[in-house]
Amino acid sequence: MPNDHAYIETLEARVDAHRRLLAKLVAALDPAARTPLIDWLSQRETMRDGQEDPGAVPVEENGPGIAMAEEFLMIRRLVADRLHEMGD
């Protein structure tokens, strides 16, 4: 790849766009459908690997799991921001 930095920036921008769209969609749901989904996101914000402090001991194979947990956290926070903007 000629310009890895530009490629990574493009991928990050696309992920951010998906994250924002997903948050808007979740926030737009009826509260009866939205609440269980927000709870589901909250339950996945911490990687479950049996450690007292997940990620305290860096292990290469934990990288994707930690990234997913961080992504769920970011999505849930964006949903909360959208709900605040909407006055919900």
Steps between C-alpha positions, in 0.01 A plus 500: 500500500659828392374712791414292805428809712237631257344154474474470879350849525241404239410182688472691828271757338278224362479328839411833660225556243354155573524561874316832473228358276449206734473732801239713322298192411511365856405840643205522257352170621195486721617487865364144539734383224783740578548417871587131454741592221674761717520242780653252254760758396578577865558133578759482223702809596738291707682208348414182687819302524488381859750760621427734783637786289461405133785626292725559803740244363540576130445192289504533123194281447294727729535791257188427293291432810609821666435692177147357481431589863622856436283522189188395694584766760540769233171403335314507832646842582396633158148364557491682836615821328228468235235436764616806692480709183148368438398575859435132582 
